[in-house]
Amino acid sequence: MFAYFRGKLVSVLPEEAVIDVSGIAYQFLISTTTSRQLPAIGSEVLLFSHLCVREDALQLYGFSKEEERQLFRLLLLTSGVGPKLALALLSGLQVQDVHEAIIANSPEKLYGINGVGKKTAARIILELRDKILKLPPLTGLITPASHQTPRSREDAINALITLGFSRLTVQKAVDNILEQQTGLTVEDVIKSALLSLHNS
């Protein structure tokens, strides 16, 4: 129904954004990935949108990239996956990471996301793998920092998970570090992430 909304960013939270479009304020539920990519309050912004219709409510979901909305809609096609869980998955992993996990049949990469257990991860891969394989290859979806050190990122995340931290918490900490600094070793990333996690 709505392809996208373009307007002034009024407010933004980790899971919510409000955009003023010609004097009408629209509220969107968003992933933390989209939240990090939004401009400063008062700036013009464009969000690709998806409208979920329920008996008791209409809810808009917003995405900074069309690829994220596309994956959100595919996740909704999976048995037992609703908007809340789909958004949690997009908050915990980059679109590229979800595609790679599905194509490689690696459900363990989806574990640890809030609400995603072994059965749900296996079902997502089973029901979406053929659909993902038919899509054109993704380009430009990984941040420069994570693209420069993909192995360091994954190794650091796995090491921190073994220390008892959740995957979602660890990924946020590691991605923040890699966005600020490049060329770090795995050990450097782990040390910086541990410091960040203990101070949060």
C-alpha positions in Angstrom: 0.0 0.0 0.0 2.8 2.4 0.9 6.1 2.1 -0.9 8.0 4.6 1.3 7.7 7.8 3.3 9.9 10.8 2.9 9.8 13.6 5.5 11.5 15.2 8.5 12.8 12.9 11.2 11.0 14.1 14.4 12.3 11.5 16.9 14.2 8.2 16.9 14.6 5.4 19.5 16.4 2.1 19.0 13.1 0.5 18.0 10.9 3.4 16.9 11.1 6.5 14.6 8.6 9.3 13.9 8.5 11.1 10.6 6.6 14.3 9.8 5.2 14.1 6.2 3.4 17.4 5.3 2.3 18.0 8.8 1.2 14.4 9.6 3.4 12.4 12.0 3.9 8.7 11.2 5.2 6.3 13.7 7.4 3.4 12.5 8.8 0.4 14.3 12.3 -0.1 13.1 15.3 -2.4 13.6 18.4 -1.2 15.5 20.2 -1.6 12.2 17.9 1.1 10.6 18.1 3.2 13.8 21.9 3.4 13.5 21.6 4.6 9.9 19.1 7.4 10.4 20.3 11.0 10.1 20.1 13.7 12.8 16.8 14.8 14.2 15.3 17.4 11.9 16.9 16.0 8.8 15.0 14.7 5.8 14.8 11.0 5.8 13.3 8.2 3.6 12.0 5.0 5.0 10.8 2.1 3.0 7.6 0.9 4.6 5.5 -2.2 5.3 2.0 -2.0 6.8 0.9 -4.8 9.1 -2.9 -5.0 9.4 -4.4 -6.7 12.5 -8.0 -6.7 13.8 -7.2 -4.2 16.5 -4.4 -2.1 15.0 -2.5 -0.8 11.9 1.3 -0.7 12.4 3.9 0.7 10.1 7.4 -0.8 9.9 10.2 1.3 8.4 13.5 0.3 6.8 16.5 2.3 5.7 17.2 -0.1 2.8 14.9 -1.9 0.4 16.9 -5.1 1.0 16.0 -5.0 4.7 12.3 -4.6 3.9 12.5 -7.5 1.4 14.0 -9.8 4.0 11.4 -8.7 6.6 8.6 -9.7 4.2 10.2 -13.0 3.4 10.6 -13.8 7.1 6.9 -13.1 7.6 6.2 -15.9 5.1 7.9 -18.4 7.5 5.6 -20.4 9.8 5.5 -19.1 13.3 7.5 -15.9 12.5 5.6 -12.6 13.1 6.6 -9.0 12.7 8.1 -8.8 16.2 10.4 -11.7 15.7 11.3 -10.7 12.1 12.3 -7.3 13.4 14.4 -8.8 16.2 16.2 -10.9 13.7 17.0 -7.8 11.6 18.2 -6.0 14.7 20.6 -8.8 15.6 22.1 -9.6 12.2 22.9 -7.7 9.0 20.8 -8.6 6.0 23.9 -10.1 4.4 24.5 -12.3 7.4 21.0 -13.7 7.4 21.2 -14.4 3.7 24.5 -16.2 4.2 23.2 -18.2 7.1 20.2 -19.4 5.1 22.2 -20.2 1.9 24.9 -22.0 3.9 22.3 -23.9 5.9 23.8 -22.6 9.2 21.0 -22.3 11.7 23.5 -21.9 14.5 24.2 -18.4 13.2 20.6 -17.4 13.9 20.7 -18.8 17.5 20.8 -16.2 20.3 18.6 -13.7 18.6 15.7 -12.9 21.0 13.0 -15.4 20.3 14.9 -17.5 17.7 15.5 -21.0 18.9 16.8 -24.1 17.1 13.4 -25.1 15.7 12.6 -21.6 14.5 16.1 -21.1 12.9 15.8 -24.5 11.1 12.3 -23.6 9.9 13.5 -20.2 8.5 16.3 -21.9 6.5 14.0 -24.7 5.3 11.2 -22.4 4.1 13.3 -19.5 2.8 16.4 -21.0 1.2 15.0 -21.5 -2.3 13.5 -18.0 -2.2 16.8 -16.4 -1.1 18.7 -18.3 -3.8 16.4 -16.8 -6.5 17.2 -13.2 -5.3 20.0 -11.2 -7.0 23.3 -11.1 -5.0 23.5 -8.5 -2.4 26.0 -5.7 -2.7 27.0 -2.8 -0.5 25.1 -4.1 2.5 28.1 -4.6 4.8 29.6 -1.6 6.5 33.1 -0.8 5.4 34.6 -1.8 8.8 32.9 -5.2 8.8 33.8 -5.7 5.2 37.4 -5.1 5.9 37.6 -7.6 8.8 34.7 -10.1 8.3 36.8 -13.0 9.9 37.9 -10.8 12.8 34.3 -9.8 13.4 32.9 -13.4 13.4 35.8 -14.8 15.5 35.4 -12.0 18.1 31.7 -12.5 18.3 32.0 -16.3 18.8 34.7 -15.8 21.4 32.5 -13.4 23.4 29.5 -15.7 23.2 31.5 -18.5 24.8 32.1 -16.1 27.7 28.4 -16.0 28.4 27.2 -12.9 26.5 24.2 -13.1 24.2 24.8 -12.9 20.4 22.7 -9.7 20.0 24.6 -7.9 22.8 27.9 -9.0 21.5 27.2 -8.1 17.8 26.2 -4.6 18.8 29.3 -4.0 20.8 31.6 -5.5 18.1 30.0 -3.6 15.2 30.2 -0.3 17.1 34.0 -0.9 17.6 34.6 -1.9 14.0 32.7 1.2 12.8 35.0 3.4 14.8 38.3 1.7 14.1 39.8 -0.4 11.3 42.6 -2.9 11.1 42.1 -4.3 14.5 43.2 -7.8 15.4 40.7 -10.3 16.9 42.3 -9.8 20.3 42.0 -6.0 20.0 38.3 -6.3 19.1 37.6 -8.7 22.0 39.4 -6.5 24.6 37.6 -3.4 23.4 34.2 -5.2 23.4 34.7 -6.6 26.9 35.5 -3.1 28.1 32.4 -1.7 26.4 30.2 -4.6 27.7 31.4 -4.2 31.3 30.9 -0.4 31.2 27.4 -0.6 29.8 
